[in-house]
């Protein structure tokens, strides 16, 4: 695999081609692959303070390999969500690169996420711990996780 670049933008900074590629990946993974017909466009992408991060091939920035977003929660915590990796890029460290970039931007603040249960181990490597019982979201087991502020 070629070198990976991580890009970041707020919503107004996204151009139409990038926005299309990011939303297509999210729909491909969450709606089509995971068979979850739900409102993927939830209104939070455009909120002030929301940060979109995506990984792409260095030699082809239009080839989106992974994505996540960081939301601002009431009380000052950051919420990481919509973590998705393109099928052809899985197992190559893309989600890890995105998590590192997100946590660098979040800094020492508290961070929250709801992990698909099978992927909770990924997040524990970045200081997250399960904070409550497993729950179903769209038929998929999830666990709430938190990384406390130092």
N, CA, C and O of each residue as an XYZ file, in Angstrom:
600
protein
N       0.846     -1.181      0.000
C       0.000      0.000      0.000
C       0.886      1.237      0.000
O       1.939      1.265      0.637
N       0.459      2.221     -0.698
C       1.177      3.493     -0.788
C       1.069      4.252      0.531
O       0.309      3.857      1.415
N       1.814      5.318      0.664
C       1.810      6.138      1.876
C       0.429      6.748      2.104
O      -0.318      7.031      1.167
N       0.120      6.940      3.393
C      -1.186      7.474      3.795
C      -1.006      8.881      4.329
O      -0.071      9.158      5.080
N      -1.911      9.768      3.935
C      -1.961     11.131      4.438
C      -3.261     11.303      5.207
O      -4.306     10.820      4.772
N      -3.209     11.986      6.347
C      -4.416     12.318      7.098
C      -4.718     13.790      6.872
O      -3.859     14.653      7.057
N      -5.945     14.058      6.470
C      -6.393     15.427      6.243
C      -7.481     15.760      7.262
O      -8.118     14.861      7.811
N      -7.688     17.040      7.509
C      -8.685     17.476      8.480
C      -9.318     18.776      8.005
O      -8.677     19.599      7.352
N     -10.594     18.940      8.349
C     -11.296     20.159      7.980
C     -12.554     20.300      8.819
O     -13.139     19.314      9.265
N     -12.957     21.552      9.025
C     -14.300     21.786      9.534
C     -15.249     21.665      8.339
O     -14.800     21.515      7.202
N     -16.547     21.728      8.592
C     -17.498     21.527      7.502
C     -17.390     22.590      6.406
O     -17.369     22.234      5.228
N     -17.320     23.891      6.751
C     -17.218     24.889      5.686
C     -15.975     24.727      4.811
O     -15.970     25.160      3.659
N     -14.927     24.111      5.346
C     -13.695     23.934      4.593
C     -13.687     22.754      3.640
O     -12.760     22.603      2.845
N     -14.716     21.911      3.712
C     -14.787     20.755      2.815
C     -15.249     21.191      1.437
O     -16.237     21.915      1.312
N     -14.544     20.757      0.405
C     -15.064     21.032     -0.934
C     -16.034     19.915     -1.317
O     -16.091     18.884     -0.647
N     -16.783     20.113     -2.374
C     -17.844     19.181     -2.759
C     -17.310     17.780     -3.021
O     -17.943     16.798     -2.634
N     -16.160     17.671     -3.670
C     -15.606     16.348     -3.996
C     -15.198     15.608     -2.728
O     -15.460     14.412     -2.607
N     -14.559     16.301     -1.774
C     -14.172     15.646     -0.521
C     -15.406     15.235      0.272
O     -15.478     14.111      0.768
N     -16.372     16.131      0.395
C     -17.587     15.811      1.127
C     -18.272     14.590      0.531
O     -18.696     13.697      1.264
N     -18.382     14.544     -0.785
C     -19.005     13.401     -1.447
C     -18.255     12.110     -1.109
O     -18.880     11.103     -0.774
N     -16.927     12.132     -1.193
C     -16.117     10.934     -0.930
C     -16.271     10.479      0.528
O     -16.354      9.280      0.796
N     -16.308     11.423      1.458
C     -16.443     11.069      2.862
C     -17.808     10.470      3.159
O     -17.909      9.447      3.835
N     -18.841     11.097      2.660
C     -20.189     10.579      2.894
C     -20.402      9.243      2.195
O     -21.100      8.372      2.713
N     -19.808      9.080      1.031
C     -19.938      7.796      0.337
C     -19.304      6.677      1.155
O     -19.889      5.601      1.283
N     -18.116      6.912      1.712
C     -17.486      5.896      2.545
C     -18.374      5.561      3.739
O     -18.583      4.385      4.039
N     -18.894      6.566      4.416
C     -19.746      6.322      5.575
C     -20.977      5.513      5.199
O     -21.339      4.575      5.910
N     -21.617      5.856      4.104
C     -22.805      5.110      3.678
C     -22.415      3.688      3.252
O     -23.107      2.730      3.597
N     -21.320      3.548      2.510
C     -20.872      2.221      2.088
C     -20.639      1.304      3.287
O     -21.023      0.134      3.257
N     -20.006      1.832      4.350
C     -19.680      1.007      5.514
C     -20.889      0.819      6.421
O     -21.275     -0.312      6.716
N     -21.486      1.916      6.863
C     -22.513      1.819      7.898
C     -23.882      1.400      7.387
O     -24.587      0.653      8.066
N     -24.268      1.854      6.228
C     -25.606      1.555      5.728
C     -25.601      0.295      4.865
O     -26.406     -0.610      5.088
N     -24.702      0.229      3.882
C     -24.705     -0.891      2.943
C     -24.050     -2.129      3.556
O     -24.700     -3.164      3.705
N     -22.776     -2.030      3.909
C     -22.043     -3.203      4.408
C     -22.642     -3.743      5.705
O     -22.830     -4.952      5.846
N     -22.943     -2.851      6.653
C     -23.469     -3.307      7.935
C     -24.990     -3.443      7.939
O     -25.588     -3.786      8.959
N     -25.604     -3.173      6.801
C     -27.048     -3.343      6.626
C     -27.865     -2.627      7.704
O     -28.762     -3.204      8.318
N     -27.526     -1.354      7.914
C     -28.210     -0.540      8.916
C     -28.873      0.657      8.246
O     -28.251      1.710      8.108
N     -30.109      0.509      7.834
C     -30.790      1.665      7.244
C     -31.172      2.664      8.333
O     -32.183      2.506      9.017
N     -30.356      3.674      8.477
C     -30.589      4.695      9.490
C     -30.194      6.039      8.888
O     -29.530      6.087      7.853
N     -30.604      7.139      9.539
C     -30.279      8.458      8.989
C     -28.800      8.807      9.202
O     -28.445      9.450     10.190
N     -27.953      8.384      8.282
C     -26.517      8.635      8.364
C     -26.223     10.134      8.451
O     -25.315     10.545      9.174
N     -26.962     10.925      7.741
C     -26.793     12.381      7.814
C     -27.648     12.875      8.978
O     -28.841     13.140      8.829
N     -27.003     12.991     10.143
C     -27.709     13.252     11.391
C     -27.745     14.710     11.810
O     -28.261     15.034     12.880
N     -27.201     15.598     10.978
C     -27.217     17.018     11.310
C     -26.021     17.485     12.115
O     -25.852     18.690     12.306
N     -25.190     16.580     12.591
C     -24.069     16.987     13.442
C     -22.818     17.334     12.641
O     -21.913     17.985     13.163
N     -22.756     16.909     11.389
C     -21.579     17.197     10.569
C     -21.339     18.690     10.393
O     -20.196     19.125     10.254
N     -22.395     19.463     10.399
C     -22.295     20.896     10.114
C     -22.177     21.753     11.375
O     -22.040     22.972     11.273
N     -22.226     21.142     12.559
C     -22.167     21.908     13.804
C     -20.841     22.646     13.929
O     -19.797     22.123     13.540
N     -20.880     23.852     14.469
C     -19.618     24.554     14.727
C     -18.739     23.700     15.642
O     -19.231     23.103     16.600
N     -17.469     23.645     15.351
C     -16.541     22.871     16.163
C     -16.353     21.439     15.702
O     -15.417     20.773     16.144
N     -17.217     20.944     14.823
C     -17.051     19.575     14.328
C     -15.846     19.523     13.408
O     -15.670     20.372     12.534
N     -15.018     18.507     13.625
C     -13.827     18.318     12.824
C     -13.925     16.993     12.086
O     -14.197     15.954     12.689
N     -13.707     17.034     10.800
C     -13.721     15.837      9.957
C     -12.271     15.471      9.647
O     -11.497     16.312      9.189
N     -11.910     14.219      9.898
C     -10.571     13.736      9.581
C     -10.703     12.545      8.654
O     -11.573     11.696      8.848
N      -9.853     12.475      7.654
C      -9.879     11.332      6.758
C      -8.480     10.992      6.289
O      -7.593     11.839      6.184
N      -8.333      9.720      6.015
C      -7.062      9.204      5.513
C      -7.231      8.928      4.027
O      -8.258      8.416      3.582
N      -6.205      9.278      3.278
C      -6.243      9.032      1.839
C      -4.848      8.617      1.378
O      -3.856      8.786      2.086
N      -4.813      8.080      0.187
C      -3.524      7.720     -0.390
C      -2.781      8.996     -0.736
O      -3.350      9.925     -1.308
N      -1.512      9.030     -0.386
C      -0.703     10.214     -0.657
C      -0.647     10.524     -2.151
O      -0.632     11.689     -2.548
N      -0.616      9.480     -2.973
C      -0.527      9.678     -4.424
C      -1.892      9.883     -5.080
O      -1.966     10.142     -6.281
N      -2.983      9.768     -4.295
C      -4.328      9.959     -4.836
C      -5.247     10.437     -3.716
O      -5.950      9.630     -3.107
N      -5.248     11.741     -3.438
C      -6.048     12.268     -2.330
C      -7.546     12.012     -2.451
O      -8.271     12.142     -1.465
N      -8.020     11.651     -3.635
C      -9.449     11.361     -3.779
C      -9.791      9.942     -3.327
O     -10.968      9.605     -3.201
N      -8.775      9.102     -3.081
C      -8.989      7.725     -2.634
C      -9.084      7.710     -1.109
O      -8.068      7.553     -0.430
N     -10.289      7.872     -0.563
C     -10.505      7.922      0.875
C     -10.426      6.505      1.446
O     -11.156      5.607      1.026
N      -9.527      6.328      2.409
C      -9.301      5.017      3.017
C      -9.989      4.880      4.367
O     -10.309      3.769      4.789
N     -10.216      5.994      5.044
C     -10.849      5.955      6.348
C     -11.301      7.334      6.758
O     -10.910      8.340      6.167
N     -12.140      7.362      7.794
C     -12.765      8.620      8.203
C     -13.132      8.532      9.682
O     -13.380      7.446     10.206
N     -13.162      9.672     10.342
C     -13.824      9.844     11.627
C     -14.151     11.319     11.798
O     -13.606     12.180     11.107
N     -15.054     11.588     12.734
C     -15.352     12.988     13.045
C     -15.235     13.183     14.543
O     -15.399     12.251     15.330
N     -14.949     14.415     14.913
C     -14.850     14.804     16.316
C     -15.893     15.890     16.553
O     -15.892     16.930     15.893
N     -16.780     15.628     17.504
C     -17.841     16.562     17.865
C     -17.535     17.199     19.201
O     -16.856     16.604     20.038
N     -18.028     18.401     19.406
C     -17.926     19.085     20.689
C     -19.176     18.759     21.500
O     -20.296     19.003     21.050
N     -18.982     18.211     22.689
C     -20.100     17.863     23.559
C     -20.288     18.950     24.612
O     -19.359     19.692     24.930
N     -21.504     19.031     25.147
C     -21.747     19.939     26.263
C     -20.799     19.570     27.396
O     -20.586     18.386     27.659
N     -20.234     20.549     28.060
C     -19.303     20.293     29.147
C     -17.848     20.258     28.715
O     -16.959     20.111     29.554
N     -17.589     20.392     27.406
C     -16.218     20.482     26.929
C     -15.564     19.208     26.451
O     -14.443     19.250     25.946
N     -16.229     18.076     26.595
C     -15.640     16.824     26.114
C     -15.730     16.761     24.589
O     -16.569     17.414     23.970
N     -14.850     15.963     24.010
C     -14.889     15.694     22.573
C     -15.499     14.312     22.373
O     -15.246     13.398     23.158
N     -16.296     14.162     21.332
C     -16.884     12.860     21.009
C     -16.385     12.426     19.644
O     -16.601     13.110     18.644
N     -15.717     11.282     19.612
C     -15.244     10.698     18.363
C     -16.328      9.762     17.852
O     -16.891      8.976     18.614
N     -16.614      9.849     16.578
C     -17.644      8.985     16.010
C     -17.469      8.782     14.524
O     -16.585      9.351     13.884
N     -18.348      7.945     14.001
C     -18.378      7.621     12.569
C     -17.016      7.110     12.076
O     -16.604      7.409     10.955
N     -16.328      6.341     12.919
C     -15.034      5.790     12.526
C     -15.288      4.686     11.500
O     -15.947      3.687     11.791
N     -14.755      4.884     10.301
C     -14.981      3.918      9.214
C     -13.709      3.741      8.409
O     -12.982      4.701      8.152
N     -13.448      2.510      8.015
C     -12.310      2.202      7.156
C     -12.824      1.476      5.921
O     -13.623      0.546      6.024
N     -12.361      1.904      4.762
C     -12.749      1.238      3.511
C     -12.301     -0.216      3.562
O     -11.234     -0.529      4.088
N     -13.110     -1.085      3.021
C     -12.832     -2.519      3.085
C     -11.422     -2.870      2.613
O     -10.742     -3.678      3.245
N     -10.986     -2.278      1.524
C      -9.673     -2.603      0.960
C      -8.513     -2.088      1.793
O      -7.366     -2.460      1.549
N      -8.796     -1.226      2.786
C      -7.734     -0.634      3.602
C      -7.678     -1.206      5.020
O      -6.830     -0.799      5.814
N      -8.560     -2.132      5.341
C      -8.600     -2.662      6.705
C      -7.354     -3.482      7.019
O      -6.784     -4.146      6.154
N      -6.955     -3.413      8.277
C      -5.788     -4.151      8.724
C      -4.472     -3.484      8.386
O      -3.411     -4.093      8.528
N      -4.528     -2.245      7.941
C      -3.316     -1.540      7.524
C      -3.006     -0.314      8.373
O      -2.188      0.525      7.995
N      -3.666     -0.217      9.522
C      -3.361      0.869     10.447
C      -4.063      2.183     10.171
O      -3.721      3.200     10.773
N      -5.037      2.184      9.273
C      -5.715      3.433      8.914
C      -6.486      4.001     10.107
O      -6.370      5.191     10.403
N      -7.264      3.172     10.791
C      -8.037      3.663     11.938
C      -7.105      4.187     13.026
O      -7.405      5.192     13.671
N      -5.985      3.517     13.231
C      -5.017      3.975     14.220
C      -4.439      5.329     13.868
O      -4.293      6.188     14.738
N      -4.112      5.528     12.618
C      -3.588      6.832     12.181
C      -4.620      7.926     12.413
O      -4.280      9.025     12.850
N      -5.877      7.622     12.120
C      -6.935      8.606     12.332
C      -7.130      8.899     13.817
O      -7.315     10.054     14.199
N      -7.088      7.862     14.660
C      -7.230      8.077     16.099
C      -6.090      8.940     16.627
O      -6.325      9.851     17.421
N      -4.869      8.670     16.202
C      -3.730      9.477     16.639
C      -3.913     10.937     16.244
O      -3.664     11.839     17.044
N      -4.347     11.165     15.013
C      -4.549     12.537     14.541
C      -5.675     13.218     15.317
O      -5.569     14.395     15.663
N      -6.748     12.485     15.587
C      -7.871     13.059     16.332
C      -7.451     13.408     17.752
O      -7.752     14.499     18.235
N      -6.766     12.502     18.420
C      -6.372     12.744     19.804
C      -5.337     13.853     19.909
O      -5.302     14.576     20.904
N      -4.508     13.992     18.906
C      -3.560     15.112     18.884
C      -4.319     16.433     18.853
O      -3.931     17.388     19.524
N      -5.387     16.490     18.084
C      -6.174     17.719     17.978
C      -7.035     17.950     19.218
O      -7.250     19.092     19.623
N      -7.525     16.873     19.816
C      -8.348     16.983     21.025
C      -7.498     17.445     22.202
O      -7.957     18.207     23.053
N      -6.272     16.982     22.238
C      -5.382     17.352     23.334
C      -5.771     16.646     24.619
O      -6.271     15.522     24.581
N      -5.547     17.292     25.757
C      -5.764     16.624     27.044
C      -7.223     16.573     27.493
O      -7.514     16.089     28.587
N      -8.132     17.061     26.672
C      -9.547     17.046     27.069
C     -10.081     15.612     27.187
O      -9.523     14.672     26.620
N     -11.158     15.480     27.926
C     -11.881     14.216     27.997
C     -12.423     13.887     26.609
O     -12.842     14.778     25.870
N     -12.412     12.603     26.262
C     -12.942     12.166     24.971
C     -13.869     10.977     25.193
O     -13.605     10.110     26.025
N     -14.948     10.954     24.441
C     -15.966      9.910     24.528
C     -16.142      9.261     23.167
O     -15.864      9.872     22.135
N     -16.605      8.019     23.173
C     -17.020      7.363     21.933
C     -17.882      6.171     22.276
O     -17.831      5.660     23.395
N     -18.667      5.730     21.326
C     -19.435      4.496     21.429
C     -18.841      3.546     20.406
O     -19.044      3.713     19.204
N     -18.101      2.541     20.885
C     -17.381      1.622     20.009
C     -18.246      0.421     19.661
O     -18.977     -0.091     20.509
N     -18.163     -0.026     18.420
C     -18.729     -1.333     18.131
C     -17.942     -2.310     18.987
O     -16.712     -2.255     19.017
N     -18.629     -3.198     19.676
C     -18.013     -4.038     20.703
C     -16.783     -4.782     20.193
O     -15.793     -4.900     20.915
N     -16.829     -5.283     18.965
C     -15.699     -6.049     18.443
C     -14.441     -5.181     18.302
O     -13.331     -5.711     18.281
N     -14.603     -3.853     18.204
C     -13.474     -2.953     17.973
C     -13.004     -2.238     19.236
O     -12.135     -1.370     19.155
N     -13.553     -2.576     20.396
C     -13.205     -1.868     21.633
C     -11.711     -1.933     21.918
O     -11.151     -0.986     22.470
N     -11.060     -3.020     21.558
C      -9.624     -3.161     21.795
C      -8.805     -2.087     21.105
O      -7.785     -1.646     21.635
N      -9.241     -1.664     19.929
C      -8.542     -0.581     19.224
C      -8.495      0.658     20.102
O      -7.449      1.295     20.227
N      -9.604      0.995     20.698
C      -9.700      2.234     21.457
C      -8.988      2.146     22.803
O      -8.505      3.160     23.308
N      -8.913      0.958     23.391
C      -8.172      0.833     24.650
C      -6.697      1.155     24.435
O      -6.034      1.630     25.357
N      -6.173      0.907     23.242
C      -4.768      1.247     22.951
C      -4.530      2.750     23.000
O      -3.385      3.191     23.101
N      -5.593      3.538     22.931
C      -5.477      4.998     22.947
C      -6.001      5.595     24.248
O      -6.347      6.775     24.300
N      -6.060      4.777     25.297
C      -6.415      5.278     26.615
C      -7.889      5.276     26.956
O      -8.274      5.799     28.002
N      -8.727      4.701     26.103
C     -10.158      4.632     26.382
C     -10.459      3.399     27.233
O      -9.807      2.364     27.098
N     -11.453      3.526     28.108
C     -11.913      2.409     28.924
C     -13.428      2.332     28.818
O     -14.112      3.348     28.695
N     -13.933      1.117     28.869
C     -15.381      0.938     28.816
C     -16.010      1.609     30.022
O     -15.505      1.517     31.141
N     -17.134      2.293     29.770
C     -17.800      3.038     30.836
C     -19.295      2.742     30.836
O     -20.107      3.651     30.667
N     -19.645      1.537     31.014
C     -21.049      1.178     31.043
C     -21.285     -0.114     30.300
O     -20.379     -0.672     29.682
N     -22.518     -0.581     30.370
C     -22.831     -1.879     29.766
C     -22.942     -1.794     28.239
O     -23.182     -0.735     27.660
N     -22.759     -2.944     27.630
C     -22.948     -3.067     26.188
C     -24.401     -2.748     25.852
O     -25.308     -3.059     26.623
N     -24.611     -2.125     24.697
C     -25.959     -1.808     24.232
C     -26.039     -2.059     22.729
O     -25.017     -2.124     22.047
N     -27.252     -2.197     22.227
C     -27.455     -2.380     20.791
C     -27.801     -1.053     20.152
O     -28.663     -0.320     20.636
N     -27.121     -0.752     19.060
C     -27.466      0.393     18.233
C     -27.606     -0.124     16.814
O     -26.648     -0.639     16.237
N     -28.780      0.010     16.259
C     -29.078     -0.510     14.926
C     -28.734     -1.990     14.817
O     -28.259     -2.447     13.777
N     -28.978     -2.744     15.901
C     -28.750     -4.183     15.910
C     -27.298     -4.600     16.084
O     -26.995     -5.791     16.018
N     -26.388     -3.646     16.307
C     -24.964     -3.942     16.451
C     -24.542     -3.653     17.890
O     -24.803     -2.560     18.393
N     -23.889     -4.619     18.570
C     -23.436     -4.380     19.942
C     -22.381     -3.264     19.996
O     -21.418     -3.263     19.229
N     -22.584     -2.332     20.905
C     -21.673     -1.211     21.150
C     -21.354     -1.136     22.636
O     -22.091     -1.664     23.469
N     -20.248     -0.475     22.959
C     -19.912     -0.167     24.354
C     -19.537      1.291     24.464
O     -18.806      1.809     23.620
N     -20.032      1.972     25.505
C     -19.620      3.355     25.719
C     -18.202      3.369     26.278
O     -17.866      2.558     27.141
N     -17.376      4.280     25.794
C     -15.987      4.371     26.236
C     -15.619      5.816     26.512
O     -16.185      6.746     25.937
N     -14.636      5.985     27.427
C     -14.202      7.317     27.834
C     -12.680      7.312     27.999
O     -12.087      6.352     28.492
N     -12.083      8.403     27.574
C     -10.685      8.685     27.900
C     -10.710      9.922     28.780
O     -11.053     11.013     28.325
N     -10.349      9.748     30.024
C     -10.422     10.851     30.973
C      -9.334     11.881     30.677
O      -8.271     11.564     30.144
N      -9.635     13.104     31.036
C      -8.620     14.163     30.937
C      -7.571     13.900     31.995
O      -7.908     13.489     33.106
N      -6.303     14.129     31.676
C      -5.237     13.900     32.681
C      -5.329     14.871     33.835
O      -4.515     14.814     34.757
